[in-house]
């Protein structure tokens, strides 16, 4: 586990101001003095874990998170107990879900221990911000990750930033909650992003929440996207029903988020005389007239906290990271009351009995880890999982394979190698006489054999590196060596790697071209950094010794 560096704030919150904030914390009104930040750079991985003063960030206007929504987050709480110790509620499950969300959104995967380490570091430092336990108060912790790379092409980003912030929180709802079943909007569907905790899911729910407010309700009870008949989840929580037969019924997973509280209550249900079951539940609308639009509403102050109202069986100590058994949980009840304008919910049944299997044990959370990327994997197993491009390229190098070309080509090479079969490279694409790249270009655009740096290519490079782009000798050599499998993304990496280390005059340019071709013939799996290191070593030799070895 890397050590976190600490830079303390020079303007800490005074004790008086902090106590005033804790007396009436609300939600998201006050923030602790520090935050955790860790950055991810493609090929280099996660680096520089640090604790910094809470401050604003500078973000490039082209940052991918602002355009394509690569963003995920978690929510958990720290509680102060009667003995003044501070505990977290099952943070390992949030860490596992964070991994699953990152995989679904095509983002870099943060190791679970790094997630837990960042949370612990912040809570240890900001213990004075954890309120006393009365009135359901706690310290709400928000880990999140964004795509920070400035890039407008549609692909997964190469750079990410993970951070942890925290805010003292009071009870999320002060009164019983009325639920509104919307007939107009859908939050999740099979194959969508409902299983990931990403900001886009919440943004898409806001207009339906406004509809609920207009009808005198505080939250939306979401139904399925196909028929709008089957209950799935609430806007800020999972939902459960207790039947007359002491069955604890909750909608099954598949298109909705796997709640940590949901999993915990299902695990505890049998200890309280309830039979846990996960299956679809049908909604039936009441014929009672709706109240007029504009009825008074009681809205929450901010996005949802994820920790439970009832106590859980295991908690995590910030001081020791040890588990302990907490006092028994209360008998679970439906988590919200429905208004006359909402639908009442009942278990889904049919003439053939319940549709869908009844689970007598709590369903598992999404897989927290992919298999290790080793030679023991089969090609089919390798293709089952999503891998970041730098993972695929690094593994291909370990296998001694070519790494040029788009990601899917490298993936096919790796899968064939794992199955021990020869991979037939596609025939190199060749540029018709005089044809040049044009139109919408991206990192995955293949450089055709014989391709020159057209106006469209130059314009694309300017959008990536700025107006100082120069199509110099290293770039001409790269394009001249293009064989129909290299991409503009490869060319961009080559350009950035050769800045300040390329040849200075025409004679040296030709020498660099020859050296590059010879080096790649001898090192077909080598990367740009190794090429430039070899070039510098070559140029450092006396002239009469160059070319030996």
Phi, psi and omega per residue, in radians:
X1 nan 2.098 3.124
X2 -1.089 2.607 3.070
X3 -1.373 2.457 3.069
X4 -1.559 2.236 3.023
X5 -1.435 2.643 -3.083
X6 -2.148 2.187 2.971
X7 -2.040 1.896 -3.055
X8 -1.337 2.576 3.085
X9 -1.187 2.554 3.072
X10 -1.603 -0.038 -3.135
X11 -2.311 1.139 -3.117
X12 -1.156 2.646 3.077
X13 -1.167 2.340 -3.137
X14 -1.203 2.743 3.126
X15 -1.037 -0.705 -3.113
X16 -1.126 -0.750 -3.131
X17 -1.177 -0.672 3.128
X18 -1.157 -0.761 3.134
X19 -1.115 -0.624 3.086
X20 -1.137 -0.674 3.115
X21 -1.163 -0.721 -3.117
X22 -1.240 -0.404 3.123
X23 -1.180 -0.526 3.120
X24 -2.582 1.297 -2.955
X25 -1.270 -0.515 -3.026
X26 1.105 -2.459 3.056
X27 -2.551 2.066 3.126
X28 1.302 0.322 3.134
X29 -1.573 -0.529 -3.112
X30 -2.270 2.626 -3.125
X31 -2.283 2.612 3.125
X32 -1.175 2.966 -2.972
X33 -1.371 -0.284 -3.048
X34 -2.280 2.936 3.064
X35 -2.542 2.734 3.074
X36 -1.730 2.399 3.124
X37 -2.381 2.323 3.026
X38 -2.401 2.353 -3.113
X39 -1.890 2.621 3.074
X40 -2.094 2.274 3.080
X41 -2.163 2.269 -3.123
X42 -0.956 2.384 -3.120
X43 1.376 -0.488 3.122
X44 -1.678 -0.380 3.113
X45 1.420 -2.856 -3.128
X46 -1.310 2.389 -3.031
X47 -2.655 2.779 3.031
X48 1.004 0.977 3.044
X49 -1.176 2.245 -3.009
X50 -2.625 2.709 3.026
X51 -1.947 2.145 -3.031
X52 -2.155 2.811 2.978
X53 -1.060 2.476 3.057
X54 -1.041 2.183 -3.087
X55 -2.759 3.023 3.090
X56 -1.396 2.753 3.110
X57 -1.847 2.657 2.922
X58 -1.728 2.234 -3.081
X59 -2.346 2.307 3.141
X60 -1.114 2.442 -3.139
X61 -1.039 -0.362 3.135
X62 -1.654 0.148 3.126
X63 -0.929 2.334 -3.005
X64 -1.030 -0.543 -3.123
X65 -1.085 -0.524 -3.092
X66 -1.348 -0.311 -3.035
X67 -1.984 -0.622 -3.059
X68 -2.143 0.103 2.928
X69 1.217 0.441 3.053
X70 -1.279 1.658 -3.074
X71 -2.741 2.373 3.059
X72 -2.410 2.824 3.122
X73 -2.697 2.988 3.042
X74 -2.373 2.945 3.080
X75 -2.538 2.205 3.089
X76 -2.613 3.003 -3.018
X77 -2.284 2.643 2.979
X78 -1.901 2.317 -3.084
X79 -2.037 2.463 3.020
X80 -1.705 2.164 -3.114
X81 -1.623 3.090 -3.044
X82 -1.084 -0.529 3.141
X83 -1.509 0.191 3.105
X84 1.297 0.117 3.034
X85 -1.374 2.794 -3.070
X86 -2.077 2.286 -3.059
X87 -2.238 2.624 3.032
X88 -1.924 2.618 3.132
X89 -1.650 1.782 3.014
X90 0.795 0.962 -3.095
X91 -1.146 -0.368 3.120
X92 -1.111 -0.525 3.114
X93 -1.272 -0.613 3.047
X94 -1.142 -0.686 3.124
X95 -1.098 -0.729 3.122
X96 -1.148 -0.710 3.137
X97 -1.187 -0.581 3.094
X98 -1.080 -0.693 3.085
X99 -1.082 -0.823 -3.128
X100 -1.088 -0.690 3.117
X101 -1.122 -0.747 3.137
X102 -1.078 -0.733 3.130
X103 -1.117 -0.716 -3.136
X104 -1.157 -0.578 -3.101
X105 -1.634 0.133 3.093
X106 1.175 0.555 -3.083
X107 -1.850 2.892 3.077
X108 -1.066 2.444 -3.112
X109 -1.577 2.120 3.091
X110 -1.484 2.183 3.096
X111 -0.972 2.456 -3.066
X112 -1.033 -0.672 -3.130
X113 -1.144 -0.548 3.094
X114 -1.242 -0.663 3.048
X115 -1.037 -0.908 -3.103
X116 -1.134 -0.656 3.114
X117 -1.101 -0.710 3.119
X118 -1.131 -0.730 3.103
X119 -1.103 -0.818 -3.130
X120 -1.076 -0.738 -3.128
X121 -1.029 -0.771 -3.093
X122 -1.221 -0.735 -3.110
X123 -1.189 -0.678 3.089
X124 -1.025 -0.781 -3.071
X125 -1.236 -0.595 -3.008
X126 -1.909 0.611 -3.097
X127 -1.021 -0.555 -3.098
X128 -1.182 -0.250 3.117
X129 -1.539 -0.099 3.137
X130 -1.414 2.052 -3.068
X131 -1.232 2.918 2.956
X132 -1.171 2.809 -2.949
X133 -1.322 -0.239 -3.062
X134 -1.143 2.689 3.106
X135 1.054 0.539 3.074
X136 1.039 0.498 -3.129
X137 -1.445 2.662 -3.103
X138 -2.853 3.090 3.001
X139 -1.817 1.974 3.136
X140 -1.451 2.266 -3.055
X141 -1.983 2.256 -3.090
X142 -2.104 1.639 2.927
X143 -1.401 2.493 3.119
X144 -2.715 2.860 3.139
X145 -2.477 2.431 3.122
X146 -2.255 2.720 3.007
X147 -1.448 1.972 -3.024
X148 -1.727 -0.129 -3.090
X149 -1.175 2.270 3.031
X150 -1.349 1.828 -3.076
X151 -2.816 2.345 -3.094
X152 -1.808 -0.103 3.052
X153 -1.230 2.633 -3.112
X154 -1.546 1.737 3.081
X155 -2.886 3.004 3.061
X156 -1.189 2.515 -3.103
X157 -1.269 2.858 3.105
X158 -1.724 -0.412 -3.094
X159 -2.144 2.464 -3.128
X160 -2.414 2.794 3.033
X161 -2.282 2.228 3.050
X162 -1.840 2.432 -3.141
X163 -2.554 2.771 3.055
X164 -2.302 2.188 3.037
X165 -2.171 2.973 -3.108
X166 -2.626 2.646 -3.139
X167 -2.527 2.383 3.044
X168 -1.148 2.526 -3.037
X169 -2.399 2.455 2.986
X170 -1.692 -2.892 3.101
X171 -1.102 2.409 -3.064
X172 -1.242 -0.693 3.052
X173 -2.176 2.317 -3.139
X174 -1.616 -0.254 -3.120
X175 -2.298 2.841 3.032
X176 -0.947 2.554 -3.019
X177 -1.748 2.306 3.018
X178 -1.689 2.372 -3.044
X179 -1.908 2.501 3.130
X180 -2.057 2.199 3.065
X181 -1.637 1.951 -3.073
X182 -1.413 2.329 3.047
X183 -1.561 -0.044 -2.926
X184 -1.924 -0.357 -2.977
X185 -2.288 2.726 3.122
X186 -2.228 2.406 3.140
X187 -1.731 -0.637 -3.043
X188 -2.519 2.717 3.090
X189 -2.638 2.690 3.111
X190 -0.949 2.337 -3.114
X191 1.511 -0.141 3.133
X192 -1.515 -2.753 -3.079
X193 -1.793 0.245 -3.138
X194 -1.090 -0.428 3.129
X195 -1.414 -0.135 3.115
X196 -1.847 2.537 3.097
X197 -1.619 1.471 -3.100
X198 -2.155 2.665 -3.038
X199 -1.081 -0.538 -3.110
X200 -1.066 -0.585 3.102
X201 -1.072 -0.693 -3.098
X202 -1.333 -0.657 3.099
X203 -1.064 -0.692 -3.113
X204 -1.223 -0.285 -3.099
X205 -1.588 -0.189 -2.980
X206 -1.161 -0.671 -3.109
X207 -1.182 -0.594 3.079
X208 -1.221 -0.582 3.083
X209 -1.156 -0.654 3.057
X210 -1.093 -0.664 3.093
X211 -1.095 -0.689 3.111
X212 -1.127 -0.780 3.111
X213 -1.000 -0.740 -3.094
X214 -1.146 -0.315 -3.137
X215 -1.931 0.411 3.017
X216 1.338 0.333 -3.140
X217 -2.020 2.809 -3.100
X218 -1.816 -0.343 -3.109
X219 -2.561 2.888 3.137
X220 -1.783 2.341 2.948
X221 -1.734 1.887 -2.991
X222 -1.438 2.480 3.047
X223 -1.951 3.054 -3.079
X224 -1.146 2.742 -3.073
X225 -1.409 -0.285 -3.075
X226 -1.529 -0.831 -3.037
X227 -2.047 -0.240 -3.032
X228 0.974 0.683 -3.138
X229 -2.061 -0.455 -2.948
X230 -1.895 2.185 -3.115
X231 -1.135 2.387 3.123
X232 -2.094 -1.013 -3.092
X233 -2.873 2.915 3.019
X234 -1.659 2.926 -3.096
X235 -1.131 -0.561 -3.085
X236 -2.127 0.211 -3.075
X237 -2.939 2.831 2.892
X238 -1.341 2.843 -3.138
X239 -2.168 2.542 3.127
X240 -2.364 2.701 3.098
X241 -2.263 2.437 3.027
X242 -1.865 2.104 -3.098
X243 -1.533 3.001 3.109
X244 -1.129 -0.359 3.125
X245 -1.616 0.326 -3.120
X246 1.008 0.681 3.043
X247 -1.768 2.227 3.082
X248 -1.602 1.838 -2.989
X249 -1.900 2.261 3.089
X250 -2.397 2.525 3.121
X251 -0.970 2.513 -3.114
X252 -1.293 2.798 3.110
X253 -1.416 3.095 -3.139
X254 2.373 -0.756 3.108
X255 -2.191 -0.081 -3.091
X256 -2.050 2.937 -3.091
X257 -1.236 2.399 3.079
X258 -1.384 1.736 -3.054
X259 -1.285 2.412 3.077
X260 -1.175 -0.727 3.097
X261 -1.115 -0.756 3.113
X262 -0.988 -0.871 -3.139
X263 -1.043 -0.714 -3.096
X264 -1.175 -0.765 -3.113
X265 -1.175 -0.684 3.078
X266 -1.069 -0.663 3.132
X267 -1.190 -0.538 -3.092
X268 -1.585 -0.198 -2.980
X269 -1.005 -0.797 -3.077
X270 -1.067 -0.524 3.124
X271 -1.196 -0.207 -3.095
X272 -2.118 0.439 3.035
X273 1.335 0.320 -3.134
X274 -1.978 2.569 3.082
X275 -1.773 1.936 -3.107
X276 -1.264 2.439 3.137
X277 -2.599 2.499 -3.135
X278 -2.189 1.973 -3.112
X279 -2.785 2.851 3.090
X280 -1.067 2.609 3.063
X281 -2.211 2.397 -3.045
X282 -1.652 2.484 3.090
X283 -1.790 2.453 3.056
X284 -2.226 2.258 -3.030
X285 -1.444 2.478 3.075
X286 -1.398 2.632 3.119
X287 -1.537 -0.008 3.138
X288 -1.079 2.418 -3.103
X289 -1.150 2.557 3.135
X290 -1.340 2.580 3.037
X291 -1.202 2.800 -3.101
X292 -1.123 2.615 3.081
X293 -1.072 2.611 3.132
X294 1.563 0.173 3.100
X295 -1.070 2.704 3.140
X296 -1.015 2.552 -3.128
X297 -2.378 2.728 3.092
X298 -2.168 1.749 -3.014
X299 -1.699 2.585 3.042
X300 -1.224 2.797 -3.045
X301 -1.437 -0.338 -2.991
X302 -2.866 3.140 3.096
X303 -1.036 2.890 -2.890
X304 -1.300 2.358 2.867
X305 -1.314 2.686 -3.041
X306 -1.867 -0.108 -3.049
X307 -1.477 2.796 -2.940
X308 -1.488 2.812 2.982
X309 -1.382 -0.651 3.127
X310 -1.465 2.718 3.131
X311 -1.256 2.728 -3.112
X312 -1.956 2.921 -3.060
X313 -1.384 -0.424 3.122
X314 -2.330 2.519 3.083
X315 -2.374 2.938 -3.086
X316 -2.090 2.230 -3.134
X317 -1.470 2.258 3.088
X318 -1.135 -0.643 -3.061
X319 -1.270 -0.710 -3.010
X320 -2.099 -0.180 -3.062
X321 1.023 0.406 3.129
X322 -1.627 2.735 3.113
X323 -1.662 2.688 3.105
X324 -2.569 2.847 3.105
X325 -1.697 2.164 -3.117
X326 -1.582 3.050 3.135
X327 -1.153 2.751 -3.022
X328 -1.025 2.569 3.083
X329 -1.361 2.625 3.048
X330 -1.193 2.770 3.092
X331 -1.076 2.125 -3.089
X332 -1.079 2.466 3.051
X333 -2.175 2.849 3.029
X334 -0.913 2.387 -2.961
X335 -1.360 -0.053 3.128
X336 -2.780 2.660 3.048
X337 -1.631 2.550 -3.130
X338 -1.754 2.533 3.117
X339 -1.506 2.981 3.129
X340 -1.167 -0.337 3.118
X341 -1.518 -0.264 3.116
X342 -1.522 3.087 3.079
X343 -1.598 2.606 2.961
X344 -1.608 2.550 -3.027
X345 -1.980 2.502 3.087
X346 -2.454 2.745 -3.131
X347 -1.026 2.524 -3.141
X348 -1.290 2.166 3.110
X349 -2.360 2.851 3.073
X350 -2.599 3.097 -3.132
X351 -1.094 -0.375 3.137
X352 -1.673 0.160 -3.079
X353 1.706 -2.970 -3.092
X354 -1.167 2.370 3.059
X355 -1.481 2.239 -3.101
X356 1.720 2.606 -3.096
X357 -1.338 2.621 3.112
X358 -1.725 2.111 -3.100
X359 -1.602 2.145 3.140
X360 -1.611 -0.147 3.028
X361 -2.143 2.627 -3.089
X362 -1.076 2.396 -3.138
X363 -1.138 2.649 -3.096
X364 -1.328 2.660 3.008
X365 -1.224 2.902 3.073
X366 -1.021 2.639 -3.117
X367 -1.000 2.309 -3.057
X368 -1.535 -0.317 -3.100
X369 -2.449 2.417 2.950
X370 -1.349 2.895 3.054
X371 -1.127 2.742 3.074
X372 -1.089 2.467 -3.129
X373 -1.458 1.532 -3.080
X374 -2.278 2.997 3.138
X375 -1.218 -0.220 -3.140
X376 -1.326 -0.260 3.100
X377 -1.168 2.541 2.968
X378 -1.487 2.874 3.117
X379 -1.088 -0.680 3.139
X380 -1.144 -0.725 3.132
X381 -1.138 -0.691 3.102
X382 -1.079 -0.713 -3.111
X383 -1.293 -0.291 3.136
X384 -1.183 -0.495 -2.962
X385 -1.864 2.690 3.050
X386 -1.524 2.257 3.101
X387 -2.152 2.458 3.047
X388 -1.194 2.742 -3.064
X389 -1.088 -0.692 -3.114
X390 -1.184 -0.511 3.056
X391 -1.173 -0.780 -3.127
X392 -1.111 -0.793 -3.098
X393 -1.135 -0.767 3.125
X394 -1.083 -0.708 3.134
X395 -1.196 -0.679 3.103
X396 -1.067 -0.691 3.093
X397 -1.103 -0.719 3.115
X398 -1.056 -0.555 3.129
X399 -1.502 -0.026 -3.140
X400 1.318 0.477 -3.101
X401 -1.742 2.832 3.038
X402 -1.172 2.510 -3.137
X403 -2.050 0.088 3.119
X404 -1.347 2.765 3.100
X405 1.731 3.032 -3.141
X406 -1.160 2.869 -3.049
X407 -1.031 -0.758 -3.069
X408 -1.116 -0.516 3.085
X409 -1.202 -0.754 3.110
X410 -1.126 -0.672 3.104
X411 -1.043 -0.761 -3.136
X412 -1.138 -0.657 3.087
X413 -1.078 -0.784 -3.117
X414 -1.114 -0.805 -3.128
X415 -1.032 -0.731 3.121
X416 -1.130 -0.729 -3.136
X417 -1.116 -0.685 3.131
X418 -1.142 -0.546 3.103
X419 -1.513 -0.037 3.105
X420 1.259 0.451 3.125
X421 -2.017 2.690 3.137
X422 -1.329 2.367 3.099
X423 -1.702 2.203 3.131
X424 -1.539 1.953 -3.132
X425 -1.121 2.472 3.079
X426 -1.109 2.620 3.125
X427 -1.049 2.301 -3.117
X428 -0.984 2.349 3.060
X429 -1.325 2.330 -3.109
X430 -2.086 2.470 -3.127
X431 -1.341 2.204 3.008
X432 -0.983 2.729 -3.098
X433 -0.930 2.112 3.085
X434 1.441 -0.168 -3.096
X435 -1.293 2.479 -3.126
X436 -2.329 2.713 3.092
X437 -1.113 2.432 3.132
X438 -2.667 3.071 3.105
X439 1.387 -2.694 -3.125
X440 -1.341 2.070 -3.136
X441 -1.911 2.694 3.098
X442 -2.569 3.098 3.121
X443 -1.064 -0.483 -3.094
X444 -1.538 0.002 3.107
X445 -1.155 2.191 -3.102
X446 -1.352 2.367 3.070
X447 -1.490 1.974 -3.116
X448 -1.233 2.598 3.067
X449 -1.051 2.305 -3.105
X450 1.521 0.029 -3.133
X451 -1.223 2.374 3.031
X452 -1.838 3.030 3.129
X453 -1.424 1.590 -3.116
X454 -1.293 3.042 3.104
X455 -1.069 -0.670 3.136
X456 -1.135 -0.689 3.120
X457 -1.146 -0.772 3.115
X458 -1.050 -0.771 -3.130
X459 -1.096 -0.667 3.121
X460 -1.129 -0.752 3.131
X461 -1.110 -0.635 3.117
X462 -1.096 -0.661 3.104
X463 -1.166 -0.409 -3.099
X464 -1.577 -0.682 -2.999
X465 -2.123 -0.057 3.120
X466 1.731 3.078 -3.055
X467 -1.204 -0.184 3.135
X468 -1.444 0.136 -3.106
X469 -1.049 2.357 3.119
X470 -2.296 2.186 3.097
X471 -1.485 1.397 -2.995
X472 -1.652 -2.923 -3.033
X473 -1.042 -0.797 3.107
X474 -1.026 -0.642 3.139
X475 -1.265 -0.675 3.090
X476 -1.101 -0.690 3.110
X477 -1.139 -0.667 3.141
X478 -1.120 -0.830 -3.134
X479 -1.151 -0.624 -3.141
X480 -1.145 -0.518 -3.125
X481 -1.538 -0.030 -3.107
X482 -1.066 2.320 -3.081
X483 -2.065 0.277 3.138
X484 1.614 0.034 3.093
X485 -2.077 -0.296 3.103
X486 -1.403 2.739 -3.053
X487 -2.122 2.982 3.054
X488 -1.116 -0.528 3.064
X489 -1.088 -0.711 3.063
X490 -1.097 -0.725 3.139
X491 -1.123 -0.674 3.123
X492 -1.135 -0.734 3.088
X493 -1.081 -0.715 3.111
X494 -1.112 -0.732 3.135
X495 -1.064 -0.825 -3.114
X496 -1.160 -0.593 -3.125
X497 -1.286 -0.412 -3.050
X498 -1.770 0.094 3.128
X499 -1.165 2.238 3.080
X500 1.408 -0.010 -3.127
X501 -2.262 0.223 3.131
X502 -1.527 3.086 -3.124
X503 -1.232 2.690 -3.056
X504 -1.766 -0.425 -3.090
X505 -2.335 3.031 -2.999
X506 -1.146 -0.664 3.137
X507 -1.125 -0.737 3.130
X508 -1.186 -0.555 3.118
X509 -1.081 -0.812 3.119
X510 -1.107 -0.667 3.114
X511 -1.114 -0.718 3.113
X512 -1.111 -0.719 3.112
X513 -1.032 -0.830 -3.132
X514 -1.113 -0.753 -3.121
X515 -1.070 -0.752 -3.119
X516 -1.061 -0.809 -3.130
X517 -1.090 -0.797 -3.123
X518 -1.110 -0.726 -3.097
X519 -1.136 -0.741 -3.138
X520 -1.172 -0.554 3.071
X521 -1.130 -0.649 -3.122
X522 -1.444 -0.459 -3.088
X523 -2.260 1.263 -3.056
X524 -1.103 -0.390 3.131
X525 -1.761 0.128 -3.065
X526 -1.273 2.687 3.128
X527 -1.772 3.103 -3.052
X528 -1.165 -0.664 -3.127
X529 -1.082 -0.716 3.119
X530 -1.155 -0.673 3.101
X531 -1.042 -0.843 -3.089
X532 -1.178 -0.626 3.080
X533 -1.103 -0.718 3.104
X534 -1.157 -0.660 3.123
X535 -1.108 -0.766 3.127
X536 -1.126 -0.682 3.099
X537 -1.134 -0.701 3.119
X538 -1.084 -0.784 -3.101
X539 -1.237 -0.381 -3.139
X540 -1.353 -0.257 -3.126
X541 -1.331 2.704 2.977
X542 -1.042 2.634 -3.049
X543 -1.016 -0.666 -3.068
X544 -1.306 -0.132 3.118
X545 -1.816 -0.116 -3.136
X546 -1.192 2.538 3.133
X547 1.597 -0.189 3.090
X548 -1.423 2.512 3.139
X549 1.259 nan nan
